[in-house]
């Protein structure tokens, strides 16, 4: 048998098989959390505060996207960027002020640990060279259907 190089697989642009499996593992890990922790609270809940319900609904909607990430790990990278962005914003603008004011309770500490985990996992699982080539270096899509 011959090994297929990453560059021979269409759409992978040099992303190794190991990186694809790491990405799939990341999607699976997030999916498992969402299915076991968020969805039960969506299905069985008492009256929630409005924004708590909104947040829970948004997180529940991420589950099918993570499922799609298992099949299309590179195409679904923007979902991981969103995950990284919202958790970073929460850590900087909500958790950090609570921590500096010494007002972190046990529940908040658990959320801080869960959100900070993306900064442990994502740097190793996201194929940054591919991200740079695809989202920074490559030209963007056109803005209209008019021929140039």
C-alpha positions in Angstrom: 0.0 0.0 0.0 1.1 3.5 -0.7 0.5 6.4 1.7 -1.4 9.3 0.3 0.3 12.6 1.0 -1.8 15.4 2.5 -1.1 17.5 -0.7 -2.6 14.7 -2.8 -6.0 14.9 -1.0 -8.1 17.7 -2.5 -8.7 20.7 -0.3 -6.3 19.8 2.5 -3.4 22.0 1.3 -0.7 20.2 3.1 -2.6 19.5 6.3 -1.4 16.1 7.6 -3.6 13.2 8.4 -2.6 13.6 12.1 -3.8 17.2 12.1 -7.1 16.2 10.6 -7.6 13.5 13.3 -6.6 16.1 16.0 -9.3 18.5 14.5 -11.8 15.7 14.5 -11.0 14.9 18.1 -11.5 18.5 19.0 -14.9 18.6 17.3 -15.8 15.3 19.1 -14.7 16.6 22.5 -16.8 19.7 22.1 -19.8 17.7 20.8 -19.6 15.3 23.7 -19.7 18.3 26.2 -22.6 19.9 24.4 -24.6 16.7 24.2 -24.0 15.8 27.8 -24.0 19.2 29.5 -26.0 21.7 27.4 -28.7 19.7 25.6 -30.2 18.1 28.8 -30.7 21.7 30.2 -32.4 22.7 26.9 -34.8 19.7 27.0 -35.5 19.7 30.7 -35.4 23.1 32.3 -37.3 25.3 34.7 -38.0 28.9 33.8 -34.7 30.4 32.9 -33.6 34.0 32.8 -33.9 35.3 29.3 -30.2 35.6 28.5 -29.4 32.3 30.2 -31.9 30.6 27.8 -30.4 32.5 24.9 -26.9 31.4 25.8 -28.0 27.8 26.3 -29.8 27.8 22.9 -26.7 29.2 21.1 -24.5 26.6 22.6 -27.0 23.8 21.8 -27.0 25.0 18.2 -23.3 24.4 18.1 -23.7 20.6 18.4 -24.8 19.9 14.8 -22.0 22.2 13.6 -19.5 20.1 15.6 -21.0 17.0 14.1 -20.4 18.5 10.7 -16.8 19.2 11.8 -16.3 15.5 12.2 -16.9 15.1 8.5 -15.5 18.4 7.2 -12.8 19.4 9.7 -11.2 22.1 7.6 -14.4 23.6 6.2 -15.8 23.9 9.7 -12.7 25.8 11.1 -14.7 29.0 11.5 -16.8 27.3 14.1 -13.7 26.7 16.1 -12.7 30.4 15.6 -16.1 31.4 17.0 -15.6 29.0 20.0 -12.1 30.6 20.6 -13.5 34.1 20.2 -16.5 33.9 22.6 -14.5 32.1 25.3 -11.7 34.6 25.1 -14.1 37.5 25.3 -15.8 35.9 28.3 -12.5 35.3 30.0 -11.2 38.8 29.4 -14.3 40.9 30.1 -16.3 38.8 32.6 -14.0 36.3 34.4 -10.9 38.5 34.7 -12.8 41.4 36.5 -14.4 38.8 38.8 -11.0 37.2 39.5 -9.2 40.5 40.2 -12.1 41.5 42.5 -11.7 38.1 44.3 -15.4 37.3 43.5 -14.9 34.0 41.8 -17.2 31.3 43.2 -16.9 27.5 42.6 -19.3 27.6 39.6 -17.5 30.5 38.0 -14.2 28.8 38.5 -15.4 25.7 36.7 -16.5 27.9 33.8 -13.1 29.6 33.7 -11.4 26.3 33.5 -13.6 25.0 30.7 -13.2 28.3 28.7 -9.4 28.4 29.3 -9.1 24.9 28.0 -9.4 26.2 24.4 -6.1 27.9 24.9 -4.5 24.6 25.8 -6.1 22.5 23.0 -6.6 24.8 20.0 -3.0 25.9 19.5 -2.1 22.3 18.9 -5.1 21.1 16.9 -5.7 24.0 14.5 -3.5 23.8 11.4 -2.3 27.4 11.5 -0.4 27.3 8.2 -3.6 26.2 6.5 -5.5 29.0 8.3 -2.9 31.6 7.2 -3.0 30.3 3.6 -6.8 30.1 3.4 -8.0 33.0 5.4 -5.2 35.6 5.3 -3.1 35.1 2.2 -5.7 33.8 -0.3 -7.9 36.4 -2.1 -11.4 36.8 -0.8 -14.6 36.0 -2.6 -16.0 38.5 -5.0 -18.7 40.9 -3.8 -21.1 40.7 -6.7 -22.2 38.4 -9.6 -21.2 41.1 -12.2 -18.5 39.9 -14.5 -15.2 41.7 -14.1 
